[in-house]
Amino acid sequence: MDPKISIWIIKSLLMLALIYLAYIDWRTLRLPNAITFPLIILGIAFNWISDLRLADPSSALLGALLGYASLWALNASYRLLHNRNGIGMGDAKLLAALGAWLGWSSLPSILLIASATGIAGGIIWLKWRGHQLQQAFPFGPFLVIAGIIELLWPQLIPTLILPKLI
C-alpha cells in the first residue's frame, strides 16, 4: 500500500478515537482509561516500530511523559492553593497520548491552541450554564481540537503564526 494512504488511514483512525473521547468528555466530564491508556501505548509503539512514524521514538516517549507530567503538576499546584482539583487526570492522560503520537515538541502548540479555544468555549459554557463558576468544565474536547490541528498541520504555531506576531 502507498505510504501516503497508510499514514492518512492511521491519522484518520487517531482522529476518530480523539473525536470519540471529546464526545465522551463533553457528555460525562470523564475521559476513560480504557481509551486513553491504549492511545498512549499505541502512540509510543507506533512511533517506535513503524516506518510511517509521526515522531521520533524518543520524542514520543518524552511527549507522553511530559504531557502527563505538565498537567499533573498544574493540578497539584492548584490543589495546594485551593484544596481541590482544578483539572482532571483524564486530561493529563489525553495530553500524554497526544505527546506519544506527535512527540514532545508538539505539546506547547497543543496547549496554546487548547487554552485559547478552551477560553472561548468556557465563556460560552458559562453563559449557557448561567455563570456557575464552580461547575466543572470539560477541557478534553479542546485538547482534541488542538491535537487534530497539530496532527493535520504540524508546527502551525511556530512556523506560520509566531513569525507574523514577532
C-alpha positions as CSV (number, residue, x, y, z in Angstrom):
1,M,0.0,0.0,0.0
2,D,1.2,3.5,-0.8
3,P,2.7,5.1,2.4
4,K,0.7,8.3,1.9
5,I,-2.5,6.4,2.0
6,S,-1.3,4.3,5.0
7,I,-0.4,7.4,7.0
8,W,-3.8,9.0,6.2
9,I,-5.6,5.9,7.4
10,I,-3.6,6.0,10.7
11,K,-4.3,9.7,11.1
12,S,-8.0,9.2,10.4
13,L,-8.3,6.4,12.9
14,L,-6.5,8.5,15.5
15,M,-8.8,11.5,14.8
16,L,-11.9,9.2,15.2
17,A,-10.6,8.0,18.6
18,L,-9.9,11.6,19.6
19,I,-13.3,12.8,18.5
20,Y,-14.9,9.9,20.4
21,L,-13.0,10.9,23.5
22,A,-14.1,14.6,23.1
23,Y,-17.7,13.4,22.8
24,I,-17.5,11.3,26.0
25,D,-15.8,14.1,27.9
26,W,-18.4,16.7,26.8
27,R,-21.2,14.4,27.9
28,T,-19.8,12.9,31.1
29,L,-16.8,15.0,32.1
30,R,-14.8,11.8,32.0
31,L,-12.0,10.5,29.8
32,P,-12.0,6.8,30.3
33,N,-8.7,5.0,31.0
34,A,-9.9,2.2,28.7
35,I,-9.3,4.5,25.8
36,T,-6.6,6.9,27.0
37,F,-4.1,4.3,28.2
38,P,-4.2,2.3,24.9
39,L,-3.8,5.5,22.9
40,I,-0.6,6.3,24.9
41,I,0.8,2.8,24.4
42,L,-0.2,2.7,20.7
43,G,1.3,6.1,20.1
44,I,4.7,5.1,21.6
45,A,4.6,1.7,19.9
46,F,3.6,3.1,16.5
47,N,6.4,5.7,16.6
48,W,8.9,3.0,17.8
49,I,8.0,0.3,15.3
50,S,6.5,1.9,12.2
51,D,8.4,3.4,9.3
52,L,5.5,5.8,9.0
53,R,6.1,7.3,12.4
54,L,4.8,10.8,13.3
55,A,7.6,11.5,15.8
56,D,11.0,10.0,16.7
57,P,10.6,7.2,19.2
58,S,12.4,9.1,22.0
59,S,10.3,12.2,21.3
60,A,7.1,10.1,21.5
61,L,8.2,8.6,24.9
62,L,9.2,12.1,26.2
63,G,6.0,13.5,24.8
64,A,3.9,11.0,26.8
65,L,5.9,11.7,30.0
66,L,5.9,15.5,29.6
67,G,2.2,15.6,28.5
68,Y,1.1,13.8,31.6
69,A,3.6,15.5,34.0
70,S,2.7,19.0,32.9
71,L,-1.0,18.8,33.6
72,W,-0.3,16.7,36.8
73,A,2.0,19.5,38.1
74,L,-0.6,22.2,37.2
75,N,-3.3,20.3,39.0
76,A,-1.0,19.6,42.0
77,S,-0.2,23.3,42.3
78,Y,-3.9,24.2,42.0
79,R,-4.8,21.6,44.7
80,L,-2.2,23.2,47.1
81,L,-3.8,26.6,46.6
82,H,-7.5,25.7,46.6
83,N,-7.7,22.3,48.3
84,R,-9.4,20.7,45.3
85,N,-8.6,19.5,41.8
86,G,-8.5,22.1,39.0
87,I,-8.1,19.7,36.1
88,G,-8.9,16.1,35.7
89,M,-6.2,13.5,35.3
90,G,-8.1,12.2,32.2
91,D,-7.0,15.4,30.5
92,A,-3.4,14.7,31.6
93,K,-3.7,11.2,30.1
94,L,-5.1,12.6,26.9
95,L,-2.2,15.1,26.6
96,A,0.1,12.2,27.2
97,A,-1.5,10.3,24.4
98,L,-1.1,13.3,22.1
99,G,2.5,13.6,23.1
100,A,3.0,9.9,22.4
101,W,1.7,10.2,18.9
102,L,3.0,13.7,17.9
103,G,6.2,14.0,20.1
104,W,7.2,16.4,22.8
105,S,7.8,19.3,20.5
106,S,4.0,19.4,19.7
107,L,3.0,19.9,23.3
108,P,3.4,23.7,23.6
109,S,1.4,24.3,20.4
110,I,-1.3,21.8,21.6
111,L,-1.5,23.5,25.0
112,L,-1.6,27.0,23.4
113,I,-4.4,26.1,21.0
114,A,-6.4,24.1,23.6
115,S,-6.1,27.0,26.1
116,A,-7.2,29.6,23.5
117,T,-10.2,27.5,22.3
118,G,-10.9,26.5,25.9
119,I,-11.2,30.1,27.0
120,A,-13.7,30.8,24.2
121,G,-15.5,27.6,24.9
122,G,-15.5,28.4,28.6
123,I,-17.1,31.8,28.1
124,I,-19.9,30.1,26.0
125,W,-20.2,27.4,28.6
126,L,-20.6,29.9,31.4
127,K,-23.3,31.9,29.5
128,W,-25.1,28.6,28.6
129,R,-24.9,27.4,32.2
130,G,-25.9,30.7,33.8
131,H,-22.5,31.8,35.1
132,Q,-22.0,28.9,37.6
133,L,-18.2,29.4,38.2
134,Q,-17.8,26.3,40.5
135,Q,-19.2,23.9,37.9
136,A,-16.8,21.5,36.2
137,F,-15.9,22.2,32.6
138,P,-14.7,19.6,30.0
139,F,-11.2,20.5,28.7
140,G,-10.7,17.3,26.8
141,P,-12.6,18.5,23.7
142,F,-10.3,21.5,23.4
143,L,-7.2,19.3,23.7
144,V,-8.7,17.1,20.9
145,I,-9.3,20.2,18.7
146,A,-5.7,21.3,19.3
147,G,-4.4,17.7,18.8
148,I,-6.2,17.4,15.5
149,I,-4.9,20.8,14.3
150,E,-1.4,19.7,15.2
151,L,-1.8,16.3,13.6
152,L,-3.0,17.9,10.3
153,W,-0.9,21.0,10.3
154,P,2.2,20.2,12.3
155,Q,4.0,23.1,13.9
156,L,1.3,25.6,12.7
157,I,2.0,27.9,15.6
158,P,5.9,28.1,15.4
159,T,6.1,28.3,11.6
160,L,3.1,30.2,10.4
161,I,1.6,32.2,13.3
162,L,4.5,33.2,15.6
163,P,6.7,34.8,12.9
164,K,3.8,37.1,12.0
165,L,3.4,38.1,15.6
166,I,7.1,38.9,16.2
